[in-house]
Amino acid sequence: MSTIEVKKLHTFLGHNDSIYTLVALDDDRFVSAGGDGMIVMWDLKSPDEGEVIVKVKGSVYSLAYDAQEGFLYVGQNNQGVHKIDLRAKKEVKSIQLGQHQIFAVKLVNGQLWAGLSNGEIVILSKELTVENRKQFTHQRVRSFDAFGEHVAVGFSDNITRIIDRTSLDVISELKGHKNSVFASRYHPSGKYLVSGGRDAQLKIWDTQADFILRESIAAHLYTINDIVFREDGRYFVTASMDKSIKLWDAHNFRLLKVLDKHRHAGHGNSVNKLLWMNYRDLLVTCSDDRSISVWEIKFAE
């Protein structure tokens, strides 16, 4: 593996339960949430205590941020979707979508996509009115990623479905995983899609050749929870239930570095979510160990 310099810069503490999700607000600020229902804002330029924006009932599994209007959308455990005004630090609206866990929310072309644990996708306006909804399976919706007119959706029936963002028609079904697909991410160029999930495998799908499976990689020991690309598309990172974070070359899919507790004072439990921030090119990770880690990664470029 390549000699890459890695330094753990900060550890953010304050959550009282597992941290499940992160979302960037701008180049240096981000929000975390998890099992304690606290929505906490952090600033990489001032790495001290976080600021609790609001506390909601139940666990928070997913977040989406509207940078243009300053609203945060929160997907909850059986409590629907909540709209939070970050400036006023209060909830301004909510919608109940049934007794379903919401593991994925994402703003796509001015609409909020919410993925339910019953396999249904609900399309909401920014004011949280239902504009469309469709059930694709009876298994959980786990992730969204959009590129152009398509949205890649990972499901717990082991399939990533490529869905037309307007009609909600299924363009393609990517079958290759042996268990739930927790993350499906487009390369920034859109030329391929990487998926990972409970089978600990990475699958590389060629978007320019009808999503043919190009490569399978035994990437982790346990579930792959998240995948994130660096903005320039040269590298990507995976987070796993095996407590490790792995850095990969996005051109040849070669493993470059493993960040773990033994070698780099990494997380002591499942790593659940990743952010690759613009500020100093820092990587942010969160875990079931109730901590957030901030990593400086220097590649030999």
N, C-alpha and C positions, 0 to 999 in steps of 0.2 A: 504494500500500500504506500501511497505517496507521503512524503514528509510535509505534512500540513501543520502549521502552528495553530494550536487551539488554546484559548485562555478563557476560563470562566470568570467573568467580570463581576457579576452581581447575583445574589439570591434574594428574591422578593418573598417575604413571608407575611401572613395576615389572614389568609383563608382558614376556615375551621373544618374544611372537608375537602374531598378530591376536587381538583380543578380540571374541568372538562373542556373548556373552550376559551379561545383568545380571538380578538379582532383588532386590527390596526385602526387608529383614528387619523393619523397623519404620519410623517416621517419618523417621529420619535415617541409618540404616545400610543398606548394600547389599553384595551380593557380585558379583564379576565372575569370568569364566572364558573360556578360549579355546584357542588352538592349543598353548599350552605346558603345558596340564594343571593349571595352578595355580588353586586356588580361593582368592580373595583377598577379605577383608572390609575395607570402608572406612567411615569415619564422617564425615558432613558437618559435624558439630560440632567435629571434630578433624582438619582436612584436612592431615594429614601423611602419613607412610608407611602403606601398607596392611598388614594382617596376613595372612600366608599360613596358611590353615586346614589345608589338606591338598593334596598333589599327587597326581594320578592319571595313569595311562598314557594317552597319546593325546589327541586334541583333545576339548574339551567344547563342545557346540553348544547345550545347553539346561539350564535350572535351574528348579526349583520349590521353594518353601519352605513348610513346615508351621509356622506361627507358634505354634500351640497346643502342639505337642510339641517344637519346636526342632530339627527335622531338615530337612536340605537334600537334595533329590533331584537327581542329576546324570545327564544323558543324554549318552552318549559316542559317539565314532567307533569302531564295531565292538567296544566293550567293555561294552555293556549299560547298565543303570541301577544307580547306586550310591547308597546311603543314608549320609549323613554326619551325625554328631552334632556340632553346632556348639559345644556346651558342652565336650565332651571333645576336640574337634578330631581326630576319627578316623572312619574308615569303619566302620560297624557291620554292613552287609549289602550284597549286590549280587546281581544276576540277569543272566544272559547271555540275550539275546533273538535270537541268531543274528548273523551277520556283516553287520549293518545299521547305518547311521548313524542316530542318534536326534536329529532336529532340533527336536523339540517334546516337552516334558513339562509337565503341568499337573494340579494337584489339583482335582478336580471332585466335590463332594459326598462328600468323604472317601475318594475313590479317586484313584489316580494314572493319568492317561492318558499313554501313551507312543506317539509317532508314529514309525514306522519308514520307512526309505528304500525299502522294497518296497511301500509303500502300505497297510501293515497298521497297525491301531490295537490296542494291547494295554492292557487294563484291569488294573491291579495294585492289590492291597491296600497299605496303608501298610507292611506287613511284606514287601512285594515278592513276594507269591504271585500267580500269574496267575488272575484271576477271569473274564475273558472276552477274546476276541480276534477280530478280523474284518478281512479284507482287502477294500479298496474299489476298488483299482486297482493297477497295477504301478508307479506313479510315487510319488515321495516325499511323505510327510506333512510339511508345512512349519510349520503353526501351529495353535494351539487358542485359542478364546475361548468362554466359557460365559455364557449368560444364561437364567435360569429352567430349563426342562427341556431346553433345546437347547444343543448345542455346535457352533460354526462351525469347520470344519476346512478349511484351505487346502492344496491338493494341487498337485503339479507337473504334473498333467494339465490345468492351466488352470482347474480347477473349485473353487469353495468348496461343500462339502457341509454342509448343516444336518442334524445327527444327533441323534436322541433319546438322551439320556444313559443311559437305562435299557435300552432294547431294542436300541440301536445301529442302528435303522432310519433310512434316509435320508428326511428330511422334504422336502427340496428340494435341487436342484442349481442353483447359480448360475453360469451360463455367460455370459461376457462378456469375460474376459481372453484375450489372444492367446498368453500364455505362463504360466509357473509363478506360482501365487499364494503369495506369501511371508508375507502378513499379512492376517487378516480380524478386524476388531474391532467389537464392539457399542458403540454410543453408551451411556453410563451409564444412560440411561432405557430402553434397549432398543428405541427407536422406529425405528432404522435400523442398518445394518451398513456399514462401510467396508472395502473390500478393495484391496490393492495388490500388485504383484509385478514380475516381470521385464520386463513390457511398459511399465513406468514410468507406468501409468495408475492413477488412483483411480476406483473404482466405488462408487456410493452405492446401496444396496439398501434398499427399504422393507419392513421386517419386518411391518408391519401391513397390507400389501396383497400377500400371497403372495410377498414378496421380489422384487417387480418392480424392474427397474433404473431408477432415477430420474435419475441423472446420471453422466456420464463426464468425467473431467478429465485432461488431459495435464499431470501434476503434476511430473515430473522428467525428466531427460535419460536416466537409466539406472535400473536396478532399484530399486524401493521395498522396502527390507529390513524396515521396522517402522513401526507406527502406534501412537500412544498418545494417549488422551484425558486432559485435565485432569479431576480428580475431579468437578467441578461440571458437566461436559459442555459448557462454553461454547467450548472450543478443543480442537484436536487438533494433533499434530505428526507429521511424516513424516521418516524417515531413508532415505538413498539411497546407492547405489553411486557416484553422481555427486559424492560428498563433501559434499553439502549437507544441511542440516536446514531444514525449512520449517514455519512456523506457520500454521494455518488457523482461520478462523471456523467453528465447528461448526454454526452456524445456516444460513448462506447459502453455505458452502464457498468463501468468498473467501480468497485468499492474503493473509496479513498481513505476513509477514516471512521473509526468507531469511538463514540463518546459514551462512557459508562461510569459507574460509581467508582470502580476500582482504579481506573487509569486517570480519570479527569474530575473526580468528585461530582459525578453526575447524579441523576435521580435514583432514589431508593425504591421506587415502585413504577408502575406503568406510566409511560410518557404518552400523553393523550393528544396534544395539539402543538403545532409549530407556527411561528411567524418569522419570516425573513424581512427584517425592517430595513428601510432605506437609510436610517441614521447609522452611520459608520458601518453599514453592512452587517449589523448585528443579528444573531439568531436568538429567538426567544422560544423557550419550551416550558410546558407545564405538565403536572403529574398528579397521580393519586397520592403522592407524598405531601401534598398541600403546598408545594413550593413552585416558584417560577425561577428559571435559570436564564441568565443572559450570557451569550457566548460570543467571543471575538474569534473569528476564523480567518486566518491569513493563508491564501493559496499561493503557490509558486507560479505566478502568472506573468 
